[in-house]
Amino acid sequence: MELPDIGKQCAHEECQQLDFLPAACAHCSKTFCKYHLSPFVHPCQGFKDNVLTDSDLAEKERERWQVKCSFSDCSKKDMVPMYCVKCNQHFCLSHRHADQHSCKVQNSEKAKALVSGKKADNSSKAVKEVQGKIKEDINAKLEEARASGGSKGAMAAKLQLMRLKGRAKGDNAVPQAERVFFSIACPHPQQNPKPLDVWMSKVWSLGKAVDFMARQARVKNRNNQADAPKLHFFKEEVCLSETFDKTINDLLNEGAIFDGDSLEFKLVEKQ
């Protein structure tokens, strides 16, 4: 004997069976059997999946700091913007040069130069000032991002190391696997107005590293003379080379420095 007045039919279109213990969906208020009650099973119009997992939050945080490359066929994103000196748009490392992203401003300048019979003056003082300003901005943003730590800081440190590798100089006899890179501010600003970008071997002792930097910076090394001022490596006023037989790898393992770090090389008067 059927009991049509007892229970309700499931609202799911492919089910619609009579259920004696029906339940209402808390989101759309429709009645369903126990098999289709979940908002993930029936096409629930009232359910809003607004719960973010830790991985979702981490991804959103990364996206917040990422800047997409302006090149039309590139989908790469970077933590720190790198602007073209011509069109002032951000491009990734692969497309950062004007000729790599078919810079419209540069192409326009070349066309005007051809028409007028003159070449664009890329070495003018104004261009150099813009290039210098952009480099300073990039370095400042990288340093700020690196100091903030976390995933943003790690990415900034990686970008800083990549840029450093592109311009560093060192002993070519050092195997690639042993090379560590540093940007080192040197004594005598009139002789070395900018930090020197170098690579060294991580197995070198700090004494050997001091000898190498003295040659690179063209600074007289009198560390073997008892009463003479001594050359030392510093990081944020902390002397790294108090013990010259320590190796660069020892400092890396202690976390005192990292590959791509910025250091100071200076003379210390004998106390």
Buried (B, 14 or more C-beta within 10 A) or exposed (E): EEEEEEBBBBBBEEBEEBBEEBBEBEEBEBBBBEEBBEBEEBEBEEBEEEEEEEEEEEEEEBEEBBBEBBBEEBEBBBBBBBBBBBBEBBBBBEBBBBEBBEBEBBBEBEEEEEEEEEEBEEEEEEBEEBEEEBEEBBBEBBBEBBEEEEEBBEBBBBBBBEBBBEEBEBBEEBEEEBBBBBBBBBBEEEEBEEBBBBBBBBEBBBBBBBBBBBEBBEBEBBBEEEEBBBBBBBBEEEBBBEEBEBBBBBBBEEEEBBBBBBBBBBBEEEE
